[in-house]
Amino acid sequence: MSAPYAAAGDVHPLDSPVRAALTGPHAHFAERRGRILRYPADVAPWVAVPDDPKAGDWDDAAALAGPGGAVTITAFREPPPDDWEVVFRAEGVQLVDAGVATAPFPEAVRLGPADVPDMMALVERTRPGPFLSRTVELGTYLGVRREGVLVAMAGERLRLPGWTEISAVCTDESVRGQGLGTGLVRAVAHEIGQRGETAFLHASASNTNAVRLYESLGFELRRRTSFLSALVPEPLPARLPGPGGVRGEREARAAVVR
């Protein structure tokens, strides 16, 4: 299925997907300080920063992540302050379901917390992008096992009103070319459609093979975006609230958004 885009002049949730998720269906994961929202560090690396971040917003992001911590942003428009170290920066694309032929995948099994060690091992072998010890809590994950070994998987990451992101699509080299990734993407998109939502996903703009595959399945380019990860200065700037800078900040950790 395909959800309507926003009317002209409206802000579409996919324009700031992390914020839309953390103020919507994933609000129970959200940690907040000022205008900054983020997932717990063991769930997902994503941080929601305003489109027009001020110095105080970057201070709040630093306070949430802690000295030396990483702040990872998608759809960013403003670079971090000069004293932050940018460790990753890449151009990406955002694709949306424009007619994917969704269907269950008979070989797929549901994955849960007990499968995390195998999921982490597959991610280590295939490098599909961020997948952490609690990422499985974000939504449905499906996988394929061969002789007991997890060799392919795909699942749900960001979930916003009306939309769910497909992520962690990966296939072990030993079984590539067998259609497992295609089957799993269609199956996850089917799960999303059963809830009356529309699937979307992000990919590196340089990964042209993956982009072509997704387009062949029925995804279409909605917009181009950027990904950035930067390290908080260490020690934290003295201007941060709380006596002793770093120590005071540690005592003022973010409240959980309910």
BELSULSUL-V818109 format. One record per helix or strand. SS is the DSSP state (H for helix, E for strand). FROM is the first residue (numbers start at 0). TO is the last residue. If there is no record, write none. Layout:
# BELSULSUL-V818109
ss from to
SS FROM TO
SS FROM TO
This chain:
# BELSULSUL-V818109
ss from to
H 12 21
H 26 28
E 30 32
E 35 37
E 45 47
H 54 64
E 69 73
E 84 96
E 108 110
H 112 125
H 134 137
E 140 145
E 148 159
E 162 170
H 172 174
H 179 193
E 197 203
H 207 216
E 218 230
H 245 249
E 254 255
